Amino acid sequence: MKKILLIFFSFFSILRADYLISNGEIALFYDGKNNIIKNIRGEIYHSDKIANIEVFLEKDYKIYKARDYYTRAKYVEGKNMFELKYNILGQSFTTYIIASNINKKNLYVYTDLSKVKWNGNYRILYKISPIELTGTMVNDKYDYVYDNMYIQKDRNSQVYLTTENDLEKFKLRLLETSLRKRIGERIFVEKKILPNTKGDFLTINFQKSNLLEKKEFSSILNDEFVFWKDQDAKFRFLPKRMIKIMRDFYLLESNDYVQTKLDINRGKENYLKTLI
């Protein structure tokens, strides 16, 4: 009975907390005023690991910030997924943010490029603003490592350390083997996009690099939908509202540690206002 009460109070505290989606380990919040994903926690009951994540694009030596071009931002109901749509120079992009239920230390960022008809190559840059202001970033065999964050590499990726202002002037410090991050600098993961590329995929892991998966996004997305379908099937005899509550209880119970008091920065009503 005591455990049930702890989960109950924690559940309703989380409804009022300052983040949007969680898988019981990772938590993050969408800032509707500034159009950014912020306050990313690798462990839900610990302090933030990343202040914010944004998507930039570089085309013909000009930088475009997705936050300035959003046409829609929404939470995908019943899933640990957030969808951001934006239009740049007449081209439609959609970025999905997913806190995985299959591998709970993985945060996925996928940008759908299937509707982009630009001629020639262009680049996506994922701007990551870590809470840890200074430290050494390492170019490891399979990933880029900073402050116990593992960012998966691919053959078209590289990392720069720079400020947002210097990025627009193309004043960059390239990560080769290791590089000391300076105060004010951000991590920019650059992906070179070749013609006919349908999408780009970034994985951030908050535990150990060997947990990173070499899988296509479509496979990962399917796994997530199968997961929630299975969850719904377990409670199919319940009203839909109760199914949603059971989902949220699952997310709490899936964590190894349930605490009864959360640091609540704003109420649910104030949070909802930021999405209007």
Buried (B, 14 or more C-beta within 10 A) or exposed (E): EEEEEBBEBBBEBBEBBBBBBBBBBBBBBBBBEEBBBBBBBBBBBEEBBBBBBBBBBBBEEEBBBBBEBBEEBEBBEBBBBBBBBBBBEEBBBBBBBBBBBBBBBBBBBBBBBEEBEBEEEBBBBBBBBBEEEEEEBEBBEEBBBBBEBBBBBBEBBBBBBBBBEBBBEEEBBEBEEEBEBEEEBBBBBBBBBEEEBEBBBBBBBBBEBEBBBEBEBEEBBEBBEEBBEEBBEEBEEEEEEEBBBBBBBBBBBEBEEBEEEBEEEEEEEEBEEBEE
